Amino acid sequence: MFTGLIQKIAVVESINSHHGDIQAILSAEKDFVSSLRDGDSLSINGVCLTVYNIGSDKFSVDISNETLDVTNFTQLNTGYKVNIERALRLSDRLGGHLVSGHVDCMAQVTELYEDSRSYRLGFEIHNDFYSKYIVKKGSICVDGISLTVNNDLENSFFVNIIPFTWENTIMKYYKVGTVVNIEVDRIALHVEKLLMTKD
């Protein structure tokens, strides 16, 4: 589990294809990489992946065909920047919301403009099934970032990004048309299933 509070930005150093799935080698600040251990779970753009081959400032992850099918990782290339977050410990503060690292669908940036010191972004969901789980004032995870929905309209939603989040995540590289990973609030999914199975 994760909180959706991004800790660092990593850079893709290389991509190695293995019969369709891929191995990605990433670099990050040495103090962050030194805290990792082989087998640790790491959220990379909101996707829970297993870390191995850890060096002084580099580490590797494997990305399966299934993950490639439902995330924006098909766009990964050398120099691509990603959000990273270590897995939540039981002693940690839950500053964002509970994020599983299991991406539900993708969305595309449709609006991006400055609003005083903040930025307002609009997204269009690529899978209509998940739109019903996105509600005004509810939580949403975008590329691993825990955000609050400002408004929702059919298959679109809108968020406000404060300066700190803008400067410390890959959102500062977004443009209209950028494709992002989306994880809806897990609590909503569980509540729906419980209601559907109720006698």
Buried (B, 14 or more C-beta within 10 A) or exposed (E): BBBBBBBBBBBBBEBEEEEEBBBBBBBBEEEBBEEBEEEBBBBBBBBBBEBBEBEEBBBBBBBEEEBBEBBBBEEBEEEBBBBBBBBBEEEEEEEBBBBBBEBBBBBBBBEBEEEEEBBBBBBBBBEEEBBEBBBEEBBBBBBBBBBEBBBBEEBBBBBBBEEEBBEBBBBEEBEEEBBBBBBBBBEBBEEEEEEEEEE
